[in-house]
Amino acid sequence: MTGRFLPGASPAPLLKPKAPFNCHKRSSKRVNIMRAQSFAVAGRPDKVVETVEAYMRMKGTDPDVLIRLGEAYRKLGRLDDVRRRYIRASQFGPLTEGLRRRLQDR
């Protein structure tokens, strides 16, 4: 009788992963946004900026993230950075009414 755990038994076949090893990259936006939101709730715009800038280095064309970064800059009083992020967001996504108001509020 030969079994999996008996001497001379063949080893169990290696299983292939169902998802690629880099599947975490697909959720990196969600994870970073959740992190940024928790920092925003905690009143830490400096950490929001740090978290969102790290994500933007990977993918700098996401208009929603650019707007969030602009909001964090506004809380820090970095108004020139606010305007740049809102303008960049309008280049990669539609100029929504909310974004238009944000650009005018400056």
N, C-alpha and C positions, 0 to 999 in steps of 0.2 A: 504494500500500500504506500503510495507516494502522495504526499500532500504539500501544501504551500510551505509549511513550517518544518517539514521533516528534512533530514540531511539528504542531499542528492536531488531535492525537488527543484524544479526550475523556478526562477524568481517571477514574481507577479509582473505583468507587463506595465510599463510606464504609461500613465494616462496623459494625454495631451490636454493642455488647458483649453477650456471652452472659449475664453476671451484672450485676446493678445495681452502680452505682459504690460504693454503701455496703455491699457484701457483706462487707467487713472487720468490720463491727459484729457479725456473727453469730459470729465467732471471737474477739472481744475477750475473752470470759471465758476461753477456752482460753489465749490469749496471756498474759493477766494471771496466771492460775493457774500457768502454766509459769514465768513470771518470778518469782512469789512462791516457788515451790518451789525455784528455783535460789538465791534469797536465803536460804531456810531452810536448805538444805544448806550454804551458805557461812557459816552462823551469824550471819546479819544480820537478826534479827527486826525491827529498826527499818525496814529496807527492805521487809520483808514487809508491815508495817503500812502504809507509804507506798503500796505498789503496790495492796494490797487495798482500802484506803480510796478510792483513785482510782477503782477499778472500782465500789465501792459507791455512789459519788456518782452513777454512771450508772444503776445497778440495785441498789437497796438491799434487795431482798427474796429474795435467793438464800441459802437456809439453809446450803448447803455452804460458801459463801464467808464467811458470818457465823461459822461454826464455825472456819474457818481463821484468820480475823481474831482470834477469841477465843484461839486457841492462840498466836498471835504476841504478843498482849497479855500472856498468862500468862508467856511467856519474858522479857518486859520488866518483869514485876512489877506490871502495871497491873490488879490483881484486880477492881476495881469495873467496869472496862471489859470484862473477861472475862465476868463474870456478865451484864452488859447484852447483850452479843453473843449469848451462849448462850440467854438468854431470848427475844431477838428471833428467833433461828433457830427456836426451838420454835413461835413464832407463825406462821411461814411454811412449816413442814414438819412432818413427824411427829416426835414426841418419842421418838427411838430410844433404845435401851438405852445406847449410847455417850454420847449427849447427856445423858441422865438422870444417868449416872455423873459426867460433867464438872460438871454443876450441883451435885451432892452433894459433889464433891471440894473445892470452894472452901472 
